[in-house]
Amino acid sequence: MNRRPIILDGDPGHDDAIAWMLAKACPELEILAVTSVCGNQTVEKVSYNARRVCTLLGIDAPIAKGKRSPLVGPEMNAPSVHGESGLDGPPLPEPVMELDELSSVNLMAKILRESDRKVTIVATGPLTNVAALLLSHPELKERIEEISFMGGGIAYGNWTPAAEFNILVDPEAAKIVTGSGIPLIMSGLDVTEKALMMPEDFERVRAVGGQVAQIVADWLEFFYGFHKTLGYEGAPMHDPCAVAVLVHPELFQLKELCVEVETQGEYCRGTTVGHDRKPANARVNLGVDRSAFADLLIEAVKTYKEDSHE
């Protein structure tokens, strides 16, 4: 199989961690590097979480720490959603790999430069690293096959009425990425809030058995705990959509739109506006076969069963 080379860029995060679990399980994907970015928690915390998640999942790729703040404006975190550690819940193994000596941006550049094929970036946090890469290494833009990112929402936001968290953290970065001319897949709230894992799905995950299954089920329970207080029926799997759409696009409803990012508005900063008044710059993910998506995540968990120490 001709595996698609990818870089995982994120701020784990329960749903980032589950997205990375899916990516490692997919035989269609080859993880070349993992890069952290400040978002759900400080860059120190998410970098530690990235190393722990990679240790748990057996992701054998260099891991680099990203920038500690957005391109413009102050740092912004989400401890109310993911806890003080950024990945509260079940205990995780201590990391067996050290951070790469290169920064996230420089590691991305090295991977792009040395790969014999174009590389896809899967961005599940704020787009700070990706934008910084494009600003500092414009000559490498042609080496990027596609950017599949979780962020934004055409219909509404979640951190403000108009803006989704990942985009609101660094709207300037998102504006650079959406204006880059690189092929984009945007998985925003329009799809991710339909990609629910229900409580009965948590039990299906737990029933798989093994260390990874137990931890993923606990992550789902923790993540659902916050969302249940807001009236959700299940845990929204925001970040896994950005991985799943690469390997099973048939599960999703994609529409070509021009996506632009508002950076100035007093009330609408961070808004992603999708329209057809200009040429499309993104395939925007607007819907999902929820049941088939849940089955995909559960099948991914099963691939770790034979590696379990239990």
N, C-alpha and C positions, 0 to 999 in steps of 0.2 A: 504494500500500500504506500502511495506517495503522501506522506503525512504533512499536514500544513504546519509550518514553523510559527510559533507564537511567543510573544512576551506577555506575561501576566503582570499588569500594573494595577495596584489597588491599595486599600487601607483596611485590612481585615480586622474587625467586622465579621459577623456571623454569616451574612449572605455572601460576602467575598469568599470566605473560607469554603462554603458549600459550592460556589462557582469553581474554585480551584480544585475541589474534590472531583467535580464533573470533568474539568479539563484534563486532569491526570488520568481519569478513567477512559477517556475517549481515544480509541486507537487512531482516529483520524488526525489527532493533534500531537505536536511535538513541542514541549515547553523548553525554550532555549534560555530563558532568564525570568527572574521574578524581581519586581521593583516596587518599593513601598512609597506611599505618598501621604502627606498629612491630610486628615479628613475626619474619619470617625473618631480618632483620637490623635494625640501628638505623634510626630513621626518616630520618636523613640519607641513609643508603645506599639505602634502598628508594625514597626520593623521587627521588634521582638515577636509579635504575634505571627508575622509572616514566616519567621524562622521556625516557630513551633508548629505552625500548620504544615509547612513543607516537611518537617521531621515526621509528623504523624502520617502524612500521605505518601512519603517516600519520593517527594519531588527532588530529583537530583539535578539542580541547576543553580547557577550563581544567583545570589540574592544581594541587592543593593539598596541602600537607604536614600530616600529622596529629599526634597527640599522641606524645611520645617515650617514654611508659610506659603501662602498663595503668591502669585506674581505681584499682585497689588492688594493692599489691605491686610487686616489682621488675621491671625489664625482663628479657625472656627471648628469646634468639635461637636460630637453628638453623644455624650455620656449617658443621656437619658434613654437612648435606644440600645446601645451596645455595652453599657456599664463603664466603670472607672478604668478597667484594663483595656477597654475597646473590644474585648472578647470574653466577657464574663460568662460563667456557667461551669461546664465540666472541666476538671483539671486536664491539662495537656502535657505531653512529654516536653522535657527541656530540650532546646535545640541542639542538634549535633553539628550544625554547620555555622560558620562565622559569616558575617557580612563581608561582601566583596570590598576590596580597597577602593574601587571606583564608586562614584556617585551613581544614583539611578540613571541620570541623563547620560553620563559617560558610558555606563554599561550598555544602555540601549544603543548608543552610537556604535560601540564596539561590536555588538551582536549584528547590527544592520550591515556594518562594513564588512564583516567576515563571513556572513551567511552566503551560500552559493545560490540561494533562492530569496525572493522577496518575503518579508516577514509581516505577519498580522499582529497588531497590538490590541490586546483585550484590556480595556481600561474600565475598572469598576469603582474607581474613586474619583475625586476631582481631577481635572485634566491638566494639572500643573506640570507634571513631568513631561507629558506629551508635547505641550506647548513650548516648554523650555527646550526640548529636543529640536523642535522645528525652528525655533529662533536661533539656537546656537549651532545647528548643523543642517542648514538648508540644503546642502548638497546631498544629504541622505534621504530626502523626501521621496525620491523615486525608488528607494529600496523598501518602502512600506507598501505592502499589498493592500491593506485595508485597516481601518480602525473600527473595532466594534466596541462601543462604549455604553455603559449604563449611566443615564443622566437625563435630566429634563423631563418635560411632559408637554404635549401639545395642548391638552385640554385644561390642565390645572397644575398646581404645585403641591408640595407637602410641607416645606419648611416655612414658606409664606404662601398666601393664596395663589400666587402666580409662579413661584420658583421652587424647583426641586433642589434638595440639599447639595448634591455633587456639583451642580452648575452654580448654585448660589455661593459656595465656598470660593470659587475662582472663575467668575464670569469672563474675565479678560482672557484666561487660558482657553475657555470653551469657545470664545469668539475666534481666537487664532486657529483652533482645530477645525471648526466648522467652515472657516474661510480658506482652508489650506489647499483645497482641490483634491485631496486624497479621498478615495472611496470610503464612505462612512456607513455604518449601521448604527442607528440610534435606538436603544431600548430604554424608553422612558416610562414614566408612571402609567401611560396609556396601556401598556402591556404588562408591566411588572406587577401592578396591583390586581391583575387578573390571574397572574401565575402563582396561585396560592397552593401551599401545602397545608392540607387540612389535618386536624388532630388524628383522624384515622390513618392518614399517611404517615404521621410520626410513628405510629405503632407498627406499620408495615416496614418502616426503616429499622426499627428496633428489633423486629422479628428476624431480620437478616442475620443478626449475631455478629460477634467480633468487635474489636476495639473501635474501628472507624464508624461502624453502624451505631454503636451506643453513643459515641460523641456527637455524631451528626443529629441523632434523635434529640439529644440534650440541647444542642444548639437550636434546633427547631422549636423546642419547648420554650427556651429562654426568649427567643425572638418573638414568638407568638405571645408570650406573657405581656410584652409591651404593647403589641398591636391589638390584643384582645381588649385592653382598656379603652381603645379608640373605636371599638365596634367591629373590628375585622373578624371574619369567620375562620381565617387561617393565617399562616405566616406568609407574607408576600416575598417571593423569591426574586428580588430585584436583580441582583448581580448575575445569578446563573443564566438569566435570559441572554446576556451578552456572549456567553459561551455556547449555549444550546442553539442559538440561531445560526452559528457557523456550521454546525454538524447536522442539524435537522431543521433547515429553514421551512420545510413543509408543515411544521407544527405552528407556524406563525403567520400573521397577516402583515405583509410589508407593503408600504406605499412610498413612492418616490416623491419627496417634497424638498423645497428649499427651507432649510432650518437656519434661522438667524438668532443671535443671542443679544438680549438687552443688557447693557452695562451701565446705563446712566440713570434710569428711572428711579425716583424716590420710592415708589411702591412696587415697581416691576423689575428691579435689578435682578439679574439671573434668570429671567424668563426666556424660554425657548419658543420662538414663534415659527410655526410650520405653515407654509403657504405655497401656492403654485404661480405666483406673479413673477417669479424669476426662475431660471433653470434650476432643476433639482440638484442638490449637493449631498443628499443622504437618502438611504432607504430607511424609512421610519417604521419601527415595529409597533403595531397598533392592536394586536390581538393574539391569543394563544389558545390552543387546544389544551385546557387545563389538565384534564385527566391523562392525556398522553405525555404531557410535560412532567407530571408527578411520577408516572411510570418510568420515564427516562432517568430521573434522579435516583429512583429506587434501584434500577438496574445498574446504575453507576456505583452505588454503594456496594452492590454484590461483588464487584470486581476486586474489592479489598478483602473479602472474606478469607481467601487462602493466605493472605499476608498477615492475618491477625495472630497475635501472640496468645490469644485466649483458647 
